[in-house]
Amino acid sequence: MVRSRSEQLLLGEWAVLGILANEPAHGFAVSKRLAATGDVGRVWSLSRPLTYRALDQLAERGLIRSKGEEPGRAGGPRTIYGVTPRGRQMLARWLAEPAQHLRDVRTELLLKLVLCDLAAIDPSPLIEAQRAVSEPVARKWASEARRNGGDPVTLWRWESSRAVVRFLDRFAAARQQGGPT
């Protein structure tokens, strides 16, 4: 899919947008969730300065806006940000798109699944779309491995693509059974 320059966001910006889509928050609260120990940061973490930069970029693009202020604990007032209708539309569209490259599944797909969970969005369409992208890739790398099985890069890609398909199957089955995802 070709996107206009205005719609291209970095994963950190998508993470910030996804956090704010659940409820308005100030930058410090968003940065805590994006810390390595945060609920979103365990998949994609950002430092506090990069979180504030993402907030600035999203505001500049009209995807979030100030909803007000609250007093800060140690300094001036904190700006509360919320997602604009355009930001919600873009996020919903992005959350439905599968990761296009095997190398992006670990970060992009997992981030999307975590953000879907936070927003109580059914990830089934995303899982099916990801499977439609991933299964042909796994078949391609299986064929390559049969021809050139001694190449470490080929083996890595084959095993990685197989792992993605297994993950998707296991994740979908766990959701159907109501078990841990």
KOLPA-262655 format. One line per 3 residues: number of its first residue (from 0); their letters; for each residue x, y, z of C-alpha. Coordinates in pm, 1 decimal, decimal comma, always signed. Last residue first. Layout:
NUM) A) X/Y/Z ~ ...
This chain:
180) TPG) -317,4/-1483,2/+2449,8 ~ -419,5/-1676,5/+2755,1 ~ -725,8/-1889,4/+2717,2
177) GQQ) -1072,1/-1801,5/+2590,3 ~ -1069,6/-2111,5/+2371,9 ~ -1115,0/-1906,7/+2056,1
174) RAA) -847,2/-1659,5/+2170,8 ~ -602,9/-1940,8/+2242,7 ~ -666,2/-2090,0/+1898,0
171) AFR) -600,9/-1755,3/+1724,7 ~ -276,5/-1704,1/+1919,2 ~ -159,9/-2060,0/+1848,9
168) DLF) -227,9/-2031,0/+1475,6 ~ -66,4/-1687,1/+1451,8 ~ +234,5/-1806,2/+1651,5
165) RVV) +274,6/-2114,4/+1432,3 ~ +265,4/-1894,7/+1117,5 ~ +524,3/-1658,4/+1266,1
162) ARS) +747,2/-1946,5/+1376,3 ~ +744,0/-2092,7/+1025,5 ~ +856,4/-1755,7/+887,4
159) SEW) +1137,7/-1738,4/+1141,2 ~ +1251,1/-2094,0/+1068,5 ~ +1262,2/-2029,1/+694,4
156) RWL) +1426,6/-1689,7/+736,6 ~ +1695,0/-1831,3/+964,8 ~ +1756,8/-2128,1/+736,1
153) TVP) +1800,1/-1901,0/+433,5 ~ +2034,0/-1672,4/+626,3 ~ +2239,6/-1966,7/+754,2
150) DGG) +2290,1/-2116,5/+406,4 ~ +2319,2/-2494,1/+434,2 ~ +1963,8/-2562,6/+325,2
147) NRR) +2010,0/-2427,7/-26,0 ~ +1751,6/-2597,4/-245,2 ~ +1528,9/-2739,4/+29,4
144) AES) +1580,6/-2418,9/+227,4 ~ +1466,1/-2207,7/-67,2 ~ +1144,6/-2411,1/-94,1
141) AWK) +1079,3/-2372,9/+278,0 ~ +1156,6/-2000,4/+241,5 ~ +888,7/-1959,3/-25,9
138) RAV) +634,2/-2164,2/+169,5 ~ +693,1/-1949,7/+479,5 ~ +651,9/-1631,8/+273,0
135) PES) +329,7/-1767,6/+122,2 ~ +198,4/-1832,9/+476,8 ~ +296,5/-1491,7/+613,6
132) VAR) +86,3/-1250,9/+406,2 ~ -242,5/-1441,2/+430,8 ~ -159,2/-1523,1/+794,1
129) QAE) -117,6/-1154,1/+867,4 ~ -458,4/-1081,5/+713,0 ~ -615,1/-1356,4/+923,5
126) ILP) -450,8/-1226,6/+1241,8 ~ -553,0/-868,8/+1158,2 ~ -914,2/-974,8/+1097,9
123) SPD) -911,8/-1167,0/+1429,1 ~ -767,0/-877,9/+1633,2 ~ -1101,4/-787,2/+1793,5
120) IAA) -1055,4/-436,0/+1928,7 ~ -1077,2/-394,7/+2307,4 ~ -866,1/-75,9/+2284,8
117) LDC) -586,8/-209,4/+2504,2 ~ -604,8/-549,8/+2332,1 ~ -587,6/-391,2/+1987,9
114) LVL) -285,5/-189,2/+2106,3 ~ -110,2/-507,0/+2223,5 ~ -190,3/-684,9/+1895,9
111) KLL) -68,3/-388,5/+1690,4 ~ +255,7/-370,9/+1886,0 ~ +306,2/-743,6/+1837,4
108) LET) +249,8/-710,6/+1463,2 ~ +487,8/-416,3/+1423,8 ~ +774,9/-531,5/+1641,2
105) RVD) +816,8/-903,4/+1595,6 ~ +646,5/-904,2/+1254,5 ~ +869,2/-639,5/+1099,8
102) RLH) +1155,1/-865,0/+982,8 ~ +907,2/-1092,5/+804,6 ~ +792,9/-801,6/+591,6
99) QAP) +442,8/-677,8/+515,2 ~ +315,0/-644,1/+870,2 ~ -59,7/-689,8/+845,4
96) EAL) -295,2/-391,8/+817,8 ~ -600,5/-377,9/+1047,5 ~ -429,7/-172,5/+1320,9
93) WRA) -318,1/+78,9/+1057,5 ~ -676,5/+145,9/+940,9 ~ -801,1/+187,9/+1297,1
90) LMQ) -508,0/+419,2/+1376,9 ~ -569,8/+634,8/+1070,5 ~ -938,3/+669,5/+1152,5
87) RGR) -867,4/+748,7/+1516,6 ~ -612,5/+1015,4/+1420,1 ~ -860,8/+1172,3/+1179,1
84) PTV) -1121,0/+1183,0/+1458,2 ~ -864,8/+1356,0/+1681,6 ~ -683,8/+1168,5/+1957,9
81) GYI) -651,3/+1323,7/+2302,1 ~ -370,0/+1506,3/+2475,3 ~ -356,5/+1642,7/+2830,2
78) TRP) -96,2/+1917,0/+2871,6 ~ +78,2/+1916,9/+3208,3 ~ +95,6/+2239,2/+3405,7
75) GGA) +425,7/+2368,6/+3537,7 ~ +671,7/+2186,8/+3754,5 ~ +709,6/+1926,7/+4022,5
72) RGP) +368,1/+1767,5/+4051,8 ~ +213,2/+1911,8/+3737,2 ~ -126,0/+2078,2/+3747,0
69) EEG) -368,5/+1959,8/+3481,7 ~ -418,5/+2091,1/+3132,2 ~ -673,3/+2073,0/+2856,8
66) KSR) -778,3/+1851,0/+2568,0 ~ -473,7/+1934,5/+2358,1 ~ -479,0/+1778,2/+2016,1
63) ILG) -389,8/+1450,5/+1846,8 ~ -374,8/+1343,7/+1480,9 ~ -343,0/+1698,0/+1346,3
60) REA) -4,3/+1638,8/+1185,2 ~ +167,2/+1886,1/+1418,7 ~ -3,4/+1721,4/+1716,1
57) LQD) +128,6/+1379,2/+1611,3 ~ +479,6/+1517,3/+1562,4 ~ +477,9/+1696,6/+1899,4
54) LAR) +352,0/+1385,8/+2078,7 ~ +619,8/+1177,9/+1905,9 ~ +883,9/+1426,4/+2023,8
51) YTL) +747,9/+1398,7/+2375,9 ~ +778,6/+1020,0/+2359,2 ~ +1128,0/+1051,8/+2212,8
48) PRS) +1234,2/+1267,8/+2508,2 ~ +1079,4/+1018,5/+2757,3 ~ +1259,8/+722,9/+2603,8
45) LSW) +1057,1/+491,7/+2386,3 ~ +975,3/+123,9/+2423,3 ~ +806,4/-106,2/+2175,7
42) VRG) +692,7/-450,6/+2289,2 ~ +744,3/-436,0/+2665,7 ~ +693,3/-61,8/+2623,7
39) VDG) +320,8/-111,3/+2567,9 ~ +241,4/-242,5/+2916,8 ~ +533,9/-56,7/+3065,6
36) TAA) +859,1/-215,2/+3189,1 ~ +1064,5/-92,4/+2890,9 ~ +907,9/+253,3/+2933,7
33) LRK) +628,0/+325,0/+2685,6 ~ +354,3/+317,7/+2950,8 ~ +559,2/+556,4/+3163,9
30) SVA) +610,7/+783,5/+2861,0 ~ +234,5/+809,5/+2808,2 ~ +183,8/+917,6/+3170,6
27) FGH) +461,0/+1178,5/+3136,4 ~ +314,2/+1307,4/+2810,6 ~ -30,1/+1379,3/+2948,3
24) APE) -327,7/+1152,1/+2890,6 ~ -652,1/+1122,4/+2696,1 ~ -800,1/+774,3/+2698,4
21) NAL) -787,1/+463,4/+2483,0 ~ -684,4/+645,5/+2166,1 ~ -399,6/+806,4/+2361,1
18) IGL) -218,6/+474,1/+2395,7 ~ -269,1/+390,4/+2028,8 ~ -142,6/+732,4/+1915,8
15) VAW) +167,6/+694,2/+2134,4 ~ +235,1/+347,0/+1992,0 ~ +176,9/+469,2/+1636,0
12) EGL) +427,9/+748,2/+1698,9 ~ +679,1/+496,7/+1831,8 ~ +625,0/+280,5/+1526,0
9) LLQ) +709,9/+575,3/+1301,0 ~ +430,3/+739,7/+1110,0 ~ +366,1/+777,8/+739,6
6) ESR) +25,0/+933,5/+677,2 ~ +148,2/+1281,6/+580,0 ~ +395,9/+1132,0/+333,1
3) SRV) +112,2/+976,0/+137,7 ~ +85,2/+606,1/+170,7 ~ +137,2/+339,8/-95,1
0) M) +0,0/+0,0/+0,0
